[in-house]
Amino acid sequence: MIKTRLEIKAHLYSLCGLLALFLLSSLYLNAKPLEIYVESESAILMNAETGAVLFEKNSEDSQFPASTTKMATALYALERASDQLDMVVKAESDPLRAVNSDRKVRENYKLPAYWLEPDGTHIGLKVGEEMTLRDLLYGLMLVSGNDAANVIAHAVAGSVPSFTKEMNEYLQKQGCKNTKFLNPSGLHHPEHRTTAKDLAQIARLAMLNPMFRTIVSTTQYTRPKTNKQDPTVWAQGNMLLRERSVYYDSRAIGIKTGTTSKARCCIVAAAEDENRSLIAVILKAPNNKDRYQDVRRLFNTAFSEEKIEKELLSSGLLNFSIQIDGASKPLQPMIKEGITLSYYPSEEPVVKSDLEWSDLSPPIAQGEEVGVLHIFSEDGLVNEERPIFSAEEIPSSFWYQIKNMFSGALRREGVFALILVPLIFILIGVFVRKRS
């Protein structure tokens, strides 16, 4: 079969430009982004399964992420050590070193960016304390422990700077081109930045990890006794998950909040219902209330959206014809079953098409299959295939029949000549021998 991509103006068997026009008008669809008002400076709403963007506001603007950074820290730690969750980690002194934030400013942020701040969120780790990697990850994501972030980084990569460097390289490979983290905790530094779009991509990747999903959806975790502390219960800091919170959303399944004076109020959140799985990112919300109201507004709008059906191609004649070499008239193609797409308006697919023609030569019978039409989208959600048939009988042209007749005769005469010529030479040889 011969394949032709319909989106380009290719000509096959004198395929006319009308075919290209037909495809451009019928197959290239435009999604209608959701119209939502948010107070936050940057925001994005994404389909967690396909990566389709349903809504965005300044989603590629550089922002301070605060503790949403810890989402990337947990993801990379699990990438490196998912089979070592019960490994006992001993807190060293360097990861727990702290300095007042005012001093960082006075020193023009030339001090190590990972140094902790005494008034930052923490799980109370002490030098020499032993805790499993699993417990540290829960302390990181539920309590937002900056000390947990540093101790995890040191345990996984040998030092906090090495972990941060490796994490950045990993995120770059995942397509997060506008992200540069200087520490694993999200403590403020002028060059510690990312975008809402990159955070959404990180969240998509992270939610593919079963352990990550388990951690960020946990509302309460009991950390057992350590060699330095008694047992304690950690509560989830994401109010979307806490049933007694005014911001509770039963559809929410994680992920992480973040707050600093420069980043303001941030959240990366995941939610799902029976039809859709979504990722929302809110950066630089004016306050805590706006942070949660904005993210719930995104989820509510998307989950209330209804699917629509659109007939892409109807059964019957297709809106073009092709001239086949030797045919007495153009072939009019048809399909017996139409193609209807079902989708959310904010995720209207970009559909492409391929035509595969059979090796065609006349005569062609009415209803004979002459090719296959493929309709597909790059995300794989649309993948339709329809056989193409000839709508009517296509006889051979008069001259094509004459040509075939003569070529057939020549082939037959050629065979006769192959036999006759040697026979003549044999007869001549016999005659010459008799004369001599």
C-alpha positions in Angstrom: 0.0 0.0 0.0 1.1 3.6 -0.6 0.7 6.0 2.4 -0.1 9.7 2.1 -0.2 12.1 5.1 -3.3 14.2 4.4 -2.2 17.2 6.4 0.4 18.0 3.7 -0.4 19.0 0.1 0.8 15.7 -1.4 -0.5 14.5 -4.7 -1.0 10.8 -5.3 -2.6 9.4 -8.5 -3.2 13.1 -9.4 -4.7 13.7 -6.0 -6.0 17.3 -6.2 -5.6 20.2 -3.8 -9.2 19.8 -2.8 -8.2 16.9 -0.6 -5.8 19.0 1.4 -8.5 21.7 1.8 -10.9 19.0 3.0 -8.5 17.9 5.7 -7.5 21.3 6.9 -11.1 22.3 7.3 -12.3 19.1 8.8 -9.5 17.6 10.9 -7.7 20.5 12.6 -9.8 21.3 15.6 -9.2 24.1 18.2 -9.6 23.5 21.9 -11.6 26.1 23.8 -9.7 26.8 27.1 -11.8 27.1 30.2 -12.7 30.6 31.2 -11.9 31.0 34.9 -11.0 34.0 37.1 -8.2 33.4 39.6 -6.6 35.9 41.9 -3.2 34.2 41.8 -0.4 35.6 39.6 0.3 32.3 37.9 -1.9 29.3 37.4 -2.4 26.2 35.2 -4.8 23.4 35.0 -3.7 20.2 33.2 -5.1 16.8 32.4 -2.8 14.5 34.4 -3.1 11.6 31.9 -2.6 13.5 28.6 -0.8 16.7 29.6 -3.5 18.7 27.8 -3.7 22.3 29.2 -7.3 23.2 30.1 -6.5 26.7 31.5 -3.4 28.8 32.1 -2.5 32.2 33.4 1.1 33.4 33.1 2.0 29.7 33.3 5.5 30.2 32.0 6.4 33.2 34.1 9.3 32.7 36.4 8.2 32.4 40.1 9.4 31.4 43.5 7.9 28.0 44.3 8.5 27.9 48.1 7.9 24.4 49.5 6.2 23.0 46.4 9.9 22.4 45.6 9.6 19.4 48.0 7.5 17.6 45.4 10.5 17.4 43.1 12.7 16.4 46.1 10.4 13.5 46.9 10.1 12.5 43.3 13.9 12.4 42.7 14.6 10.7 46.0 12.1 7.9 45.0 13.6 7.7 41.6 17.0 7.0 43.2 16.0 5.0 46.3 12.5 3.6 45.9 13.9 0.2 47.0 15.5 1.6 50.1 12.5 3.1 51.9 13.4 1.2 55.1 17.0 2.3 55.1 17.9 3.9 58.4 19.3 7.4 57.8 21.5 9.1 60.4 21.2 12.9 60.4 24.5 14.6 60.0 25.4 18.1 61.2 26.0 19.7 57.7 22.4 19.2 56.4 21.0 20.6 59.7 23.1 23.8 59.7 20.9 26.8 60.1 21.2 30.6 59.8 18.8 33.4 60.2 17.1 34.6 57.0 18.2 38.2 57.7 21.8 37.1 57.6 21.2 35.5 54.2 20.0 38.8 53.0 22.8 40.8 54.5 25.3 38.3 52.9 23.6 38.9 49.6 22.6 35.2 49.5 26.2 34.1 49.1 25.9 31.6 52.0 25.0 28.0 50.9 21.5 28.1 49.6 20.5 24.9 51.5 21.3 26.2 55.0 18.1 26.0 57.0 16.4 28.8 58.8 15.4 28.5 62.5 11.9 29.7 61.9 11.3 27.5 58.9 9.0 24.4 59.0 10.7 21.3 60.4 10.2 17.9 62.0 12.7 18.5 64.8 15.6 16.4 63.5 18.6 16.4 65.7 22.2 15.7 64.8 22.8 11.9 65.1 19.0 11.1 65.0 18.1 8.0 63.1 15.0 7.7 61.0 14.0 5.6 58.0 13.9 7.1 54.5 10.1 6.3 54.5 9.5 8.4 57.7 11.6 11.2 56.3 9.6 11.3 53.1 6.3 11.5 55.1 7.8 14.3 57.2 8.9 16.1 54.1 5.5 16.0 52.3 3.0 16.1 55.2 4.8 18.5 57.7 6.9 20.2 55.0 10.1 19.6 57.0 13.0 21.6 55.6 15.3 19.5 57.8 13.8 16.4 56.3 14.5 17.7 52.8 18.2 18.3 53.5 18.7 15.0 55.4 17.0 13.0 52.5 19.2 14.8 50.0 22.4 14.1 51.9 21.5 10.4 52.3 20.6 9.9 48.7 23.4 11.8 47.0 26.1 12.1 49.6 25.7 15.9 50.0 22.9 18.4 49.7 24.5 20.3 46.8 25.1 17.1 44.9 21.5 16.1 45.3 20.3 19.5 44.1 22.5 19.4 41.0 21.4 15.9 40.1 17.7 16.8 40.7 18.0 19.8 38.4 19.6 17.6 35.7 16.8 15.1 36.1 14.1 17.7 35.8 15.8 19.2 32.7 15.6 15.8 31.0 11.9 15.6 31.9 11.3 18.8 29.9 11.3 21.3 32.8 13.5 23.8 31.0 12.6 26.8 33.1 13.3 25.3 36.5 16.4 25.9 38.6 16.4 24.8 42.2 19.2 25.8 44.6 18.1 23.6 47.5 15.7 20.7 48.1 13.4 22.5 50.6 12.2 25.6 48.7 13.7 28.1 51.2 14.0 31.5 49.5 16.9 32.4 47.2 16.6 34.9 44.4 17.7 32.3 41.8 15.5 29.4 43.1 12.8 29.6 40.5 10.4 27.6 38.3 7.1 28.1 36.5 3.5 26.8 36.9 3.8 24.8 33.8 7.0 23.0 34.9 5.5 22.3 38.3 2.5 20.7 36.6 4.8 18.5 34.6 6.7 17.5 37.7 3.4 16.7 39.4 2.3 14.5 36.5 5.5 12.5 36.7 5.4 12.3 40.5 1.8 11.0 40.5 2.9 8.1 38.4 5.0 6.8 41.3 2.8 4.7 43.6 4.7 5.5 46.8 4.5 9.2 46.0 0.8 9.0 45.5 0.4 7.1 48.8 2.4 9.7 50.7 0.7 12.8 49.4 -2.8 11.4 49.8 -2.2 10.4 53.5 -4.0 12.6 56.0 -2.3 11.4 59.1 0.9 9.5 59.7 2.4 8.1 62.9 6.1 8.4 63.1 7.6 5.8 65.4 10.0 6.5 68.2 13.6 7.3 67.2 16.8 7.4 69.2 16.2 11.1 69.9 12.4 11.6 69.9 9.2 9.9 71.1 6.5 8.7 68.6 4.4 11.5 67.1 1.5 11.9 64.7 2.0 14.1 61.7 -1.1 15.7 60.1 -1.5 16.6 56.4 -0.8 20.2 55.7 -2.8 20.3 52.5 -6.3 21.6 53.6 -7.9 20.1 50.5 -7.5 16.7 52.1 -8.6 17.5 55.6 -12.3 16.7 56.1 -12.9 19.3 58.8 -11.3 22.1 56.7 -13.5 24.7 54.9 -11.4 24.0 51.9 -11.9 20.2 51.9 -12.5 18.7 48.5 -13.4 15.0 48.3 -11.9 14.7 44.9 -8.4 15.9 46.0 -5.6 13.3 46.2 -2.5 15.4 47.1 0.1 17.1 46.6 1.9 20.0 48.3 1.5 23.6 49.5 4.2 26.3 49.9 4.5 29.7 51.5 7.2 32.3 51.9 7.0 36.1 52.0 8.4 36.3 48.5 6.6 33.4 46.9 3.3 34.2 48.8 0.9 31.3 48.9 1.4 28.4 46.5 -0.1 25.0 45.9 0.3 22.1 43.5 -2.8 19.9 43.8 -4.2 16.7 42.2 -7.8 15.7 42.0 -9.8 13.1 40.2 -13.4 11.8 39.6 -14.7 8.9 37.6 -14.0 10.7 34.3 -10.9 12.9 34.7 -7.6 13.2 36.5 -6.4 16.8 36.9 -3.3 18.7 38.1 -3.6 22.3 39.2 -0.9 24.7 40.1 -1.4 28.1 41.9 1.6 30.4 42.4 1.8 33.7 44.2 -1.8 33.8 45.5 -2.3 36.9 47.7 -3.2 34.9 50.7 -4.2 31.5 52.0 -7.9 31.9 51.3 -7.2 32.9 47.6 -4.8 30.0 47.2 -7.5 27.4 48.1 -10.4 29.2 46.4 -8.4 29.5 43.2 -7.5 25.8 43.1 -11.0 24.7 43.9 -12.4 27.1 41.3 -10.2 25.4 38.7 -11.3 21.9 39.8 -15.0 22.8 40.0 -15.0 24.3 36.5 -13.2 21.4 34.9 -15.2 18.7 36.7 -18.5 20.3 35.7 -17.5 20.4 32.0 -19.6 18.0 29.9 -18.3 16.0 27.0 -19.6 16.8 23.5 -19.8 14.7 20.4 -18.7 15.9 17.0 -19.0 14.1 13.7 -15.6 14.4 12.0 -16.6 12.4 8.9 -19.9 11.1 7.8 -20.5 7.9 6.0 -20.8 8.0 2.2 -18.8 9.9 -0.4 -15.5 11.6 0.6 -15.1 15.1 -0.6 -12.4 14.4 -3.3 -11.6 12.0 -6.2 -8.5 10.6 -7.6 -7.5 9.9 -11.2 -5.9 6.5 -11.6 -3.5 5.8 -14.4 -5.4 4.0 -17.2 -8.9 4.6 -15.7 -11.7 5.9 -17.9 -12.9 8.3 -15.1 -11.8 9.5 -11.6 -12.3 7.2 -8.7 -14.8 8.5 -6.1 -13.9 7.1 -2.7 -16.4 6.5 0.1 -16.5 5.1 3.6 -19.3 3.0 5.0 -19.0 4.1 8.6 -18.5 7.7 9.8 -16.2 8.9 12.5 -17.5 10.7 15.6 -15.3 12.1 18.4 -16.3 12.5 22.0 -14.3 14.9 24.0 -14.3 17.8 26.5 -14.4 21.2 24.8 -11.3 22.3 26.6 -9.5 19.3 25.4 -10.6 19.2 21.8 -8.0 17.0 20.1 -5.6 17.9 17.4 -6.3 15.2 14.9 -4.1 14.0 12.0 -4.8 11.6 9.2 -3.1 9.2 6.9 -4.3 7.6 3.7 -3.0 4.2 2.6 -4.0 3.4 -1.0 -3.9 -0.1 -2.4 -1.9 -0.8 -5.5 -4.6 0.5 -7.8 -5.1 -0.4 -11.5 -8.3 -0.6 -13.5 -10.8 -2.1 -13.8 -12.0 -1.5 -10.3 -15.4 -2.9 -9.2 -18.0 -0.9 -7.4 -17.6 -1.5 -3.6 -14.0 -2.7 -4.0 -11.7 -1.8 -1.1 -9.1 0.6 -2.4 -7.4 1.9 0.7 -7.6 2.7 4.4 -8.1 6.1 6.2 -6.4 6.5 9.6 -7.5 9.3 11.9 -5.3 9.7 15.0 -4.0 12.2 17.6 -0.4 12.3 18.9 -1.6 11.6 22.5 -3.1 8.3 21.3 -6.6 9.1 22.6 -8.0 9.2 19.0 -7.2 6.2 16.9 -9.8 5.4 14.2 -9.4 3.4 11.0 -11.9 3.1 8.1 -11.7 1.1 4.9 -12.1 3.2 1.8 -14.2 1.8 -1.1 -14.9 2.7 -4.7 -18.3 4.3 -5.0 -18.8 3.0 -8.5 -17.3 0.7 -11.1 -14.1 2.2 -12.8 -13.5 0.7 -16.2 -10.2 0.8 -18.0 -9.9 3.5 -20.6 -9.9 2.5 -24.3 -6.2 3.4 -24.8 -5.3 1.6 -21.6 -6.9 -1.6 -23.0 -5.1 -1.1 -26.3 -1.8 -0.7 -24.5 -2.4 -3.8 -22.4 -3.4 -5.8 -25.5 -0.2 -4.8 -27.4 2.0 -5.4 -24.4 0.4 -8.8 -24.0 1.0 -9.6 -27.6 4.6 -8.5 -27.4 5.1 -10.7 -24.4 3.7 -13.6 -26.3 5.7 -12.9 -29.4 8.8 -12.6 -27.3 8.3 -16.1 -26.0 7.8 -17.3 -29.5 11.0 -15.6 -30.7 13.0 -17.2 -27.9 11.9 -20.6 -29.2 12.0 -19.9 -33.0 15.5 -18.3 -33.3 17.4 -21.2 -31.9 15.4 -23.6 -34.0 16.3 -21.6 -37.2 20.0 -21.8 -36.3 19.7 -25.6 -35.8 18.0 -26.0 -39.2 20.6 -23.9 -41.0 23.3 -26.0 -39.4 21.7 -29.2 -40.7 21.3 -27.8 -44.2 24.9 -26.7 -44.4 26.2 -30.1 -43.2 24.1 -31.9 -45.9 25.5 -29.6 -48.7 29.0 -30.4 -47.6 
